[in-house]
């Protein structure tokens, strides 16, 4: 068991080196790929931190520390870790309610939860979160990101931003007359540059071009708009010493819901990013190893003054396109970012906030899942309902509640659909599809006083009441009631109870219940619940012919 678990959580870096080795030429390619990713990651890391109402260096610290740990310990060959736009809303809310120390503790707790998920082998379970739920909250986050950036986009002189969407909307409406036209021009030109470069020169990272050009323009032309320096001052040229806030049980209990949200987001986005990398490069990631790495990375990020981290889809895709060979490219991406911070921090602070807001608005548009939303609009009504409910709750309430409600609603709608799909019918209602079925009840001789019903589908709590009510449909109570279960793959506790109630009601009418076509799984459940003793082992058979023989004997 230990060996199996150790193999399961073995980092992809170690697996890759064992299988394929590592050469100097590979290191050169990984270093260049890491440089390409670092150029993209630097402005994004700062923009995400600023959008979360925190100093820009927090984002850079996260990209360096978490990015390094995720690549060293992760289960994906190409995964790039760091702060992502999906966390902006949650991070801003936690920091506003509990301060930065509260955010640090919530991030560390999320890291522990991710490690527990890895040991519990929950990596495969993330895929069971319904697609409309993922699309709904991702689209909702994208809209919230756009609204969080309108202050810097329009250059408004608003010191603190309210956390709620409606309050932001009202605040923008009342301060729109303060719009700085220079900020709007810089932001629009920045978006234009990113879009044009993506279409015409996709290999050139638009974000770094925008940061460089806008910073130079503001510096040399003296354009009157806010920059990183004017709002936050200088940024450190070195990582801080590791530190951790005081931990109390009361704080942990208060922050636990936020930690769960961060852990779920980190798990979902990191595994989605790993899937994207696999699709691009033809590889296979190790989901539980990835969760372990995400957990350690979030704990590490919290120790070094960072933010929550996860796998970044856009940066991971850039890594693959840049010709990365192994997880060493992600390690080098962190090294390059560290060098940028040490050598270029006096220049980085000249970047205008309007340009960073433009970068995040483009990121939000890419996150908005417009194509996926359109696809779901053509899907069944239940999926559309889940999408809109999750989206609305993400925007108007909070992400944690939106995910819970979306999953719960998906489950209820699925159960309703399953209830409609399961059929309980007498042999007189057998359809044309059963005309070629040699074991169809209509092809058998059913004695007088015997009723035969068949269940098609799982016998679970959703249809248990319908099964019991079947007796009410009969004009006269039968002497023998045969219930065919040959097309029942599974049964739950409610289904077993329904069989027991059905047996009792028939017994009160001096009738006998016979179960036909019982598979081994259901037979085992009947045995464990001792229902086989109640119904009678002789009344539980594996084929309709034996059920009819038993009925004839009883008659």
ABEGO torsion letter per residue (X at the ends): XAAAAAAAABBAAAAAAAAAEBBAAAAAAAAAAAAAAAAAAAAAAAAAAAAAGBBAAAAAAAAAAAAAAAAAABABAABBBEBBAAAAAAAAAAAAAAEAAAAAAAAAAAAAAAAAAAAAGAAAAAAABBAAAAAAAAAAAAAAAAAAAAAAAAGBBBABBBABAAAAAAAAAAAAAABBAAAAAAAAAAAAAAAAAAAABAABBAAAAAAAAAAAAAAAAGBBBBBAAAAAEBBBABBBBBBBBBBBAAAAAAAAAAAAAAAAAAAAAAAAAAAAAAAAAGBBBBAAAAAAAAAAAAAAAAAAGBBBBBBBAAAAAAAAAAGBABAAAAAAAAAAAAAAAAAAAAAAAABBAAAAAAAAAAAAAAAAGAAAAAAAAABBAAAAAAAAAAAAAAAABBAAAAAAAAAAAAAAAAAAAAAAABBBBBAAABBAAAAABAABAAABBBBBGBBBBBBBEBBBAAAAAAAAAAAAABABBBABBBBBAAABABBBAAAAAAAAAAAAAAAAAGBBBBBBGBBAAAAAAAAAAGAAAAAEAAABBABAAAAAAAAAAAX
